[in-house]
């Protein structure tokens, strides 16, 4: 006999259930009971009927498509997979979608079409086209008698009266509604190509039940939106309502009124932005003008430095400076020369015979021979002589010449 651990048994049961394809994708109908919500956002409840009950776990990440407010006693159709929770030894349904009773078939058709179109790439985010920030012409597809038309136009008129709205009336409920919406969409695209361009097309309808909104879960309409030349905005139902048209449109608006606000800017904001842009433009222009004026002044100064008059003035200053330097050099040279001349004069004067005359000596010149008498031997009796003294001259005639006496020689010594 082989004995198993509890964990081995529960793990085996879970693996058996996980490998069962029938339990991996099934719809279960029942009544909600024992409903509880955890702090993390998960919902736990029990589905029961007259014969049995099944524990269910509805995790927060799967609640995006929750279309009903769960409460005890509510009959629902839940989709998910059945597995075995080993920690508590319970078999439970891991729910990913819940619909109220009566919508099961319609919702199954919706999910089947959604999966098909998604697989074909009609919902791909990369094909979504951006909307213009400041539209000039908008196409609107909606009922001509509903409140949606009035509300949409009122909001657009209040927010951005510059835009033109071209209305393509269509029924938005009933068997013929998908065909009418497709025809209106084709008409607006033709107008865009043949007449005046449209920036975008809004398909709008007020809230309602899933049956009321079924016209927008039509495959033909989804493909017409996908093929539209003009970007399409879906504004169908309330914020919690989702249709196939929402998934394939370039933008989904929670409500028609929200669509009017999403596709148009607020004219008050535009005025504020324009005023701010005007201020920035003025500042930029002033800065550029000041910079240009500074550059012009700099160019003018550079040009003035290179004009003939400026160059002549520069040369004149250089000549003046050269003359001044020459004058200073000449004056300095003259001063040096004067000093040298004064020294030479002093030396000449020191050697001048006149200085000797001043001391009492005299010069004797033979007037006839015009030579200086240096010896008595060169003078004959009767020669005309001129004796030069310090303050004048004396003319005389030689009457006698003789050798110097001994006394004279002693005096000289």
C-alpha positions in Angstrom: 0.0 0.0 0.0 1.4 3.4 -1.0 0.8 6.3 1.3 0.6 9.9 -0.1 1.2 13.2 1.4 -1.7 15.7 1.5 0.2 18.1 -0.8 0.8 15.4 -3.3 -2.9 14.6 -3.5 -4.0 18.2 -3.8 -1.3 18.9 -6.4 -2.5 15.9 -8.4 -6.1 17.1 -8.3 -5.1 20.6 -9.4 -3.0 19.3 -12.3 -6.0 17.1 -13.4 -8.3 20.1 -13.4 -5.8 22.4 -15.1 -5.2 19.9 -17.9 -9.0 19.6 -18.5 -9.9 21.8 -21.5 -13.5 21.8 -20.6 -12.7 23.4 -17.2 -10.3 26.0 -18.7 -12.9 28.0 -20.6 -16.5 27.8 -19.4 -19.6 29.9 -18.5 -21.4 29.2 -15.3 -24.9 30.5 -14.4 -25.9 30.9 -10.8 -26.9 33.2 -7.9 -24.3 35.3 -6.0 -23.9 34.6 -2.2 -21.3 35.1 0.5 -20.0 38.2 -1.4 -16.9 39.8 0.2 -14.3 42.3 -1.0 -10.7 42.3 0.2 -8.6 45.4 0.9 -6.5 44.6 -2.2 -9.6 44.9 -4.4 -10.3 41.2 -5.1 -13.9 39.9 -4.9 -14.8 36.5 -3.4 -18.2 35.0 -3.6 -20.2 31.7 -4.1 -22.3 30.8 -7.1 -25.2 28.5 -6.2 -28.3 27.0 -7.6 -30.8 24.6 -6.1 -28.4 21.7 -6.3 -24.9 22.9 -5.5 -22.6 25.8 -4.9 -19.1 26.8 -6.4 -16.6 29.1 -4.8 -15.4 32.0 -7.0 -12.5 34.4 -7.0 -12.7 37.6 -9.1 -9.3 39.3 -9.0 -8.9 43.1 -9.3 -6.9 42.9 -12.6 -9.9 41.1 -14.3 -12.5 43.6 -13.2 -12.0 46.1 -16.0 -14.9 44.6 -17.9 -17.2 44.3 -14.9 -20.6 45.5 -16.3 -22.7 44.8 -13.2 -22.7 45.9 -9.6 -22.3 42.5 -7.8 -24.5 41.9 -4.7 -25.9 38.9 -2.9 -28.9 37.3 -4.5 -28.0 38.6 -8.0 -28.3 36.0 -10.9 -25.3 36.3 -13.1 -23.4 34.5 -15.9 -19.7 34.2 -15.0 -16.9 33.2 -17.3 -13.5 31.8 -16.2 -11.6 28.6 -15.5 -12.0 26.0 -12.7 -9.0 25.0 -10.7 -8.1 23.5 -7.3 -6.9 25.8 -4.5 -4.4 23.6 -2.7 -4.0 25.8 0.4 -7.6 25.4 1.5 -8.5 22.2 -0.4 -11.3 23.9 -2.4 -12.4 23.7 -6.0 -13.1 27.3 -7.2 -13.9 29.3 -10.3 -11.4 32.0 -11.3 -13.7 34.5 -12.9 -12.5 36.9 -15.6 -16.0 38.2 -16.8 -19.4 38.6 -15.3 -22.7 39.5 -17.0 -26.1 39.9 -15.4 -28.6 37.2 -16.3 -30.4 37.6 -19.7 -27.3 39.1 -21.5 -25.4 35.9 -21.8 -26.0 35.2 -25.5 -25.6 38.9 -26.5 -22.4 39.2 -24.5 -21.0 36.0 -25.9 -21.5 37.4 -29.4 -19.8 40.6 -28.3 -16.8 38.8 -27.0 -16.5 36.6 -30.0 -16.6 39.6 -32.4 -14.2 41.5 -30.2 -11.7 38.6 -30.2 -12.0 38.2 -34.0 -11.4 41.9 -34.8 -8.6 42.2 -32.3 -6.9 39.3 -33.9 -7.2 41.0 -37.3 -5.5 44.1 -35.9 -8.5 46.5 -36.0 -7.8 47.6 -32.4 -4.0 48.0 -32.8 -2.8 51.1 -30.9 -0.2 51.9 -33.5 -2.9 52.5 -36.2 -4.8 55.1 -34.0 -4.5 58.5 -35.7 -3.9 61.7 -33.7 -6.6 64.4 -33.6 -5.9 68.0 -34.6 -5.5 70.4 -31.7 -7.5 73.2 -33.5 -10.1 71.6 -35.8 -11.9 73.7 -38.4 -14.6 71.2 -39.5 -16.1 68.3 -37.6 -18.5 65.6 -38.8 -21.2 64.4 -36.3 -23.2 61.2 -36.6 -26.1 61.0 -34.2 -29.9 61.0 -33.9 -31.4 64.3 -35.1 -34.1 64.1 -32.4 -32.1 63.2 -29.3 -30.6 65.4 -26.6 -27.1 64.4 -27.7 -27.2 66.7 -30.7 -28.3 69.7 -28.7 -25.7 69.1 -25.9 -22.9 68.5 -28.3 -23.5 71.6 -30.3 -24.0 73.7 -27.2 -20.7 72.7 -25.7 -18.9 73.2 -29.0 -20.5 76.7 -29.4 -19.4 77.6 -25.9 -15.9 76.2 -26.1 -14.8 76.8 -29.6 -17.3 78.7 -31.9 -14.7 78.8 -34.7 -15.3 75.2 -35.7 -17.9 74.1 -38.2 -20.0 71.1 -37.3 -21.5 69.1 -40.2 -24.3 66.8 -38.9 -25.1 63.5 -40.6 -28.4 62.3 -39.0 -28.8 58.6 -38.3 -30.9 56.4 -36.1 -28.8 55.0 -33.2 -30.9 52.1 -32.1 -32.8 49.3 -33.8 -32.1 46.8 -36.6 -31.6 49.4 -39.2 -29.3 51.6 -37.1 -25.9 49.9 -38.1 -26.7 50.5 -41.8 -27.7 54.1 -41.3 -24.5 54.9 -39.3 -22.4 53.2 -42.0 -24.2 55.3 -44.7 -23.6 58.5 -42.7 -20.0 57.6 -42.2 -19.6 57.0 -46.0 -21.3 60.3 -46.8 -19.0 62.3 -44.5 -15.9 60.6 -46.0 -17.2 61.4 -49.5 -17.8 65.0 -48.4 -14.2 65.1 -47.1 -12.8 63.9 -50.4 -15.0 65.8 -52.8 -16.0 69.0 -51.0 -14.3 70.3 -47.9 -11.9 68.4 -45.7 -13.0 67.2 -42.3 -10.6 67.0 -39.3 -12.5 64.2 -37.6 -15.9 62.5 -37.3 -17.8 61.9 -34.0 -20.3 59.0 -33.6 -22.4 59.9 -30.6 -25.3 58.2 -28.7 -26.6 58.5 -25.2 -26.6 55.7 -22.6 -28.7 52.6 -22.6 -28.7 48.9 -22.0 -26.5 46.5 -23.9 -29.4 45.7 -26.2 -29.8 49.4 -26.9 -26.1 49.8 -27.8 -26.0 46.6 -29.9 -26.0 48.6 -33.1 -22.5 49.7 -32.3 -21.4 46.1 -31.9 -21.9 45.5 -35.6 -19.1 44.0 -37.6 -19.9 46.0 -40.7 -19.8 49.3 -38.7 -16.5 48.3 -37.1 -14.9 47.7 -40.5 -16.4 51.0 -41.9 -14.8 52.9 -39.0 -11.5 51.1 -39.6 -11.7 52.1 -43.3 -12.6 55.7 -42.7 -10.3 58.2 -44.3 -11.1 60.7 -41.5 -10.2 59.9 -37.9 -13.2 58.7 -35.9 -14.2 59.4 -32.3 -16.7 57.2 -30.6 -18.9 58.7 -27.9 -21.4 56.0 -27.2 -23.3 55.5 -23.9 -22.0 56.2 -20.5 -18.4 55.9 -19.2 -18.9 52.3 -18.1 -20.4 51.2 -21.5 -18.0 49.6 -24.0 -18.8 48.7 -27.6 -16.9 47.3 -30.6 -17.0 50.8 -32.1 -15.1 52.1 -29.1 -12.3 49.7 -29.6 -11.8 50.3 -33.3 -12.2 54.1 -33.2 -9.2 56.4 -33.1 -10.4 57.8 -29.8 -13.0 56.8 -27.3 -14.9 59.5 -25.3 -16.7 58.5 -22.1 -19.8 60.4 -23.1 -21.0 62.6 -26.0 -20.5 65.7 -23.9 -17.0 64.6 -23.0 -16.4 64.1 -26.7 -17.4 67.7 -27.5 -14.8 68.8 -24.9 -12.1 66.4 -26.1 -12.2 67.4 -29.8 -12.3 71.2 -29.2 -10.0 73.5 -27.3 -11.4 76.1 -24.9 -11.4 79.5 -26.6 -10.6 81.1 -23.2 -7.5 79.0 -23.0 -6.7 79.9 -26.6 -6.9 83.6 -25.8 -4.6 83.1 -22.8 -2.2 81.2 -24.9 -2.3 83.8 -27.7 -1.7 86.6 -25.1 1.2 84.7 -23.7 2.6 83.9 -27.2 2.2 87.6 -28.0 4.2 88.6 -24.9 6.9 86.1 -25.7 7.0 87.3 -29.3 7.4 90.9 -28.2 10.2 89.9 -25.7 11.9 87.9 -28.4 11.6 90.7 -30.9 12.9 93.3 -28.4 15.8 91.1 -27.5 16.6 90.5 -31.2 16.3 94.3 -31.9 18.6 95.1 -29.0 21.1 92.5 -30.2 20.9 93.8 -33.8 21.4 97.4 -32.5 24.4 96.3 -30.5 25.8 94.5 -33.5 25.2 97.5 -35.7 27.0 99.8 -33.3 29.9 97.4 -33.2 30.0 97.3 -37.0 29.8 101.1 -37.1 32.7 101.4 -34.7 34.7 99.0 -36.7 33.8 100.8 -39.9 34.8 104.2 -38.4 38.1 102.8 -37.3 38.8 101.8 -41.0 37.5 105.0 -42.7 40.1 107.2 -44.5 39.4 110.1 -42.1 40.0 107.8 -39.2 43.2 106.4 -40.7 44.4 110.0 -41.5 43.6 111.0 -37.9 45.6 108.0 -36.7 48.5 108.9 -39.0 48.3 112.5 -37.8 48.5 111.4 -34.2 51.4 109.2 -35.1 53.2 112.1 -36.9 52.5 114.4 -33.9 53.9 111.9 -31.5 56.9 111.4 -33.8 57.5 115.1 -34.0 57.1 115.4 -30.3 59.6 112.6 -29.8 62.0 114.3 -32.3 61.7 117.7 -30.5 62.4 116.1 -27.2 65.4 114.2 -28.7 66.7 117.3 -30.4 66.3 119.4 -27.3 68.1 116.8 -25.4 70.8 116.6 -28.0 71.1 120.4 -28.0 71.4 120.4 -24.2 74.2 117.9 -24.4 75.9 119.9 -27.1 75.6 123.1 -25.2 77.1 121.4 -22.2 79.9 120.0 -24.3 80.5 123.5 -26.0 80.5 125.2 -22.6 83.1 122.7 -21.4 85.2 123.3 -24.6 84.9 127.1 -24.2 86.1 126.9 -20.7 89.0 124.8 -21.7 89.8 127.2 -24.6 89.5 130.2 -22.4 91.8 128.5 -19.9 94.4 128.2 -22.7 93.7 131.6 -24.4 96.5 134.1 -24.5 94.1 136.7 -23.4 93.9 135.0 -20.1 97.7 135.4 -19.9 97.4 139.1 -20.9 95.0 139.5 -18.0 97.8 138.4 -15.7 100.1 141.3 -16.9 101.8 139.8 -19.8 101.7 141.1 -23.4 102.1 140.0 -27.0 104.5 141.7 -29.3 103.9 141.6 -33.0 106.1 142.8 -35.8 103.8 145.1 -37.8 105.9 145.0 -40.9 106.4 141.2 -41.0 103.1 140.5 -39.3 104.6 137.8 -37.1 104.7 137.3 -33.4 108.0 138.4 -31.9 109.3 135.4 -30.1 113.0 136.4 -29.9 114.8 139.7 -29.7 117.0 138.4 -32.5 114.2 138.7 -35.0 113.7 142.4 -34.3 115.9 145.0 -35.8 116.2 148.6 -34.6 113.6 150.8 -36.1 111.0 147.9 -36.6 107.5 148.9 -36.1 106.0 146.9 -33.2 102.6 146.4 -31.7 102.4 145.5 -28.1 99.1 143.8 -27.2 98.0 144.1 -23.5 94.8 142.9 -21.8 92.8 146.1 -22.5 94.3 147.3 -25.8 97.4 147.7 -28.0 100.5 149.9 -27.9 102.4 150.8 -31.1 106.1 151.4 -30.7 109.4 151.5 -32.6 112.3 149.2 -31.6 115.2 151.4 -30.5 117.4 148.6 -29.0 117.7 144.8 -28.8 119.9 143.0 -26.4 120.4 139.7 -24.6 118.7 139.2 -21.3 120.8 140.1 -18.3 121.7 137.6 -15.6 119.1 139.2 -13.5 116.4 138.5 -16.1 117.5 134.9 -16.3 117.3 134.5 -12.6 113.9 136.0 -12.5 112.7 133.6 -15.2 114.1 130.7 -13.1 
